[in-house]
Amino acid sequence: NNAAGKEETFRCRFGKVFLYVSGEGEKDKISAALPPTDTSVYHEIILNPGEQYTILPETLHWFQAGEKGAVISEFSTKSTDETDVFTDKRIVRETKIEE
């Protein structure tokens, strides 16, 4: 049962990653370009190559690559597409076939 969410570790392999999690932080002071969404977490963690950060289950988060792009590996406890929760309404996780 994955109802409690999953622990996730994000490791930067290349470039720079701006990771945002729940906590202190202000919307107008972040390094990333704010996407057109209702995100509400702005505690900034900057990851450079070789650095990583682990979040606990149920931690709201989002991330963005720096201007040169980034490669990120994610390691997590068991997860399935059906149990992942997204607060960004733009994300569609289930495959939809259009005719």
Secondary structure, 3 states (H helix, E strand, C coil): CCCCCCCEEEEEEEEEEEEEECCCCCHHHCCCCCCCCCCCCCEEEEECCCCEEEECCCCCEEEEEEEEEEEEEEEECCCCCCCCCCCCCCCCCCCCCCC
